[in-house]
Amino acid sequence: MTETREHLLNWLRDAHAMEQQAEQMLKSQASRIDNYPKVKARIEQHLEETRGQQRLLEGCLERLGSSPSAVKDTMGMMTALGQGISGMFASDEIVKGSMASYVFENMEIASYVTLIAAAQQAGDTETQRVCEQILAQEEAMAQWVLDNLPEVTQAFLVRDATEGMEAKK
Amino acid sequence: MTHPRVHLVEWLRDAHAMEQHSEQMLRGQAKRLERYPKLAQALQRHLEQTLAQKELLEQCLQRMDASPSALKDLAGRLGAGAQALATMAVEDEPVKATMACLAFEQMEVATYTVLFAAAHQAGDIQCQRMFDRLLQEEQAMAGWLRDSLPGLVQAYLARDAAADRSVTTQSMAPGAAQPPQAPPGPAAKDVPFDGPRPR
């Protein structure tokens, strides 16, 4: 059970680092969007949710006798991945940015599905409950981005085919 | 000012590059995950689907008098995010690799959602139909990976704990999807590792 707990802790720290990256990405994306107010509003809403999620994860880590900063340098892969995807985000093009949001949300979904299974195995019902709560928010965001993607794409194409209209952001 | 058709062709090329990436990723993963045979089989089946998808995209590009991009600008077309995902997907650690595969599949879902909307806008019904089919295939694979993830995580944890207790290799036999002491519950439900249903 020690190994299971160790994995659970590592994955919790990964998730916390991921939410910190999410915060940066969402912030910069929200500040860049000019012509797609609905997208901007939803991103701002999720930014608030993301900050709440960080606090929830910090609560879990503290309860388990750890802290988010404990193993900052062991996250190699997740960090590289987050940075890569945030690079996609940095694109000032709304369609690519929305696709990147969707991929990042799904990375988060996969993380919380993993954490829930691990918490269950470790018999940690509180961590399981917290992760289920966060998972629901990530799923709602991912679904919203996907549902909105056809509209964003077509709005982009129309704007870009129109003389004198800014389409990209 | 850009005509929608220009974007359609550009995004088609992106999709083709993505499927090429996907092919390499699935090939590597199917080999590495031999201790999780049902997952490996599902990836193998999706590899065959991916090869067919690539061909469909090539036909579509030809019909539009365009060509797929050269393999060497894959990185340029897909960006660092997809690169990082593909790297993570061929990691030895099965949980992270599966998470990355899942995210990659979802990137494909997003891509075909965009392409479907663009083909609709361009009035290209043939393309639209094709993207609809590809979208459904990717959604099925993503859904299957997602449903399989909890079982995989728990099998991995049980295997890891068992290895540490120096338990005989018998209890770590391939295909032991459920750990012996897994408590019952929604996330521990017996996941059939048999791959997405064919359409």
Contacts between the chains, C-beta under 8 A, distances in Angstrom:
chain1	res1	chain2	res2	distance
A	1	B	161	6.8
A	2	B	164	7.7
A	3	B	157	7.2
A	3	B	160	5.0
A	3	B	161	4.8
A	3	B	164	5.4
A	4	B	157	4.9
A	4	B	160	7.7
A	4	B	161	5.9
A	7	B	157	6.1
A	7	B	160	7.2
A	77	B	87	7.9
A	77	B	88	5.4
A	77	B	91	6.7
A	77	B	96	6.4
A	80	B	84	5.2
A	80	B	87	7.6
A	80	B	88	7.8
A	81	B	81	7.6
A	81	B	84	4.4
A	81	B	85	6.4
A	81	B	88	5.6
A	81	B	100	7.4
A	83	B	80	7.4
A	83	B	84	7.4
A	84	B	79	7.4
A	84	B	80	4.0
A	84	B	81	4.1
A	84	B	82	7.6
A	84	B	83	6.2
A	84	B	84	3.3
A	84	B	85	7.2
A	85	B	81	3.9
A	85	B	84	7.1
A	85	B	85	7.7
A	86	B	81	7.8
A	87	B	79	6.1
A	87	B	80	4.5
A	87	B	81	5.9
A	88	B	79	5.0
A	88	B	80	7.3
A	88	B	81	4.1
A	88	B	82	7.8
A	91	B	79	7.7
A	95	B	114	6.0
A	98	B	110	7.7
A	99	B	107	6.9
A	99	B	110	4.3
A	99	B	111	6.8
A	99	B	114	6.6
A	100	B	81	6.2
A	102	B	106	6.5
A	102	B	107	7.7
A	102	B	109	7.7
A	102	B	110	4.6
A	103	B	81	6.7
A	103	B	85	7.5
A	103	B	103	5.6
A	103	B	106	5.9
A	103	B	107	4.7
A	103	B	110	6.6
A	106	B	102	6.6
A	106	B	103	5.0
A	106	B	106	3.9
A	106	B	142	7.9
A	107	B	99	6.9
A	107	B	103	4.6
A	109	B	146	7.5
A	110	B	98	7.8
A	110	B	99	4.0
A	110	B	102	4.9
A	110	B	103	6.2
A	110	B	146	7.5
A	110	B	149	6.6
A	111	B	99	6.8
A	113	B	146	6.7
A	113	B	149	4.9
A	113	B	150	6.2
A	113	B	153	7.8
A	113	B	187	7.9
A	114	B	95	5.9
A	114	B	99	6.5
A	114	B	149	6.4
A	114	B	150	8.0
A	114	B	153	5.1
A	116	B	150	7.0
A	116	B	187	5.2
A	117	B	149	7.1
A	117	B	150	3.9
A	117	B	151	7.8
A	117	B	153	3.9
A	117	B	154	5.4
A	117	B	187	4.9
A	117	B	188	7.5
A	118	B	153	5.9
A	118	B	154	7.9
A	118	B	157	6.3
A	120	B	150	8.0
A	120	B	154	7.6
A	120	B	182	7.9
A	120	B	183	6.5
A	120	B	185	5.8
A	120	B	187	5.0
A	120	B	188	6.1
A	121	B	153	7.6
A	121	B	154	5.3
A	121	B	157	5.2
A	121	B	158	7.6
A	121	B	179	7.0
A	121	B	182	6.5
A	121	B	183	7.7
A	121	B	188	7.9
A	123	B	183	7.0
A	128	B	187	7.9
A	142	B	106	7.9
A	146	B	109	7.2
A	146	B	110	6.9
A	146	B	113	6.3
A	149	B	110	6.5
A	149	B	113	4.8
A	149	B	114	6.2
A	149	B	117	7.1
A	150	B	113	6.4
A	150	B	114	7.8
A	150	B	116	7.1
A	150	B	117	3.9
A	150	B	120	7.8
A	151	B	117	7.9
A	153	B	113	7.8
A	153	B	114	4.9
A	153	B	117	4.0
A	153	B	118	5.9
A	153	B	121	7.6
A	154	B	117	5.4
A	154	B	118	7.9
A	154	B	120	7.6
A	154	B	121	5.3
A	157	B	4	4.4
A	157	B	7	6.1
A	157	B	118	6.4
A	157	B	121	5.2
A	158	B	121	7.7
A	160	B	1	6.8
A	160	B	2	4.9
A	160	B	4	7.7
A	160	B	7	7.1
A	161	B	1	6.4
A	161	B	2	6.6
A	161	B	3	6.1
A	161	B	4	5.9
A	162	B	1	7.1
A	163	B	1	5.6
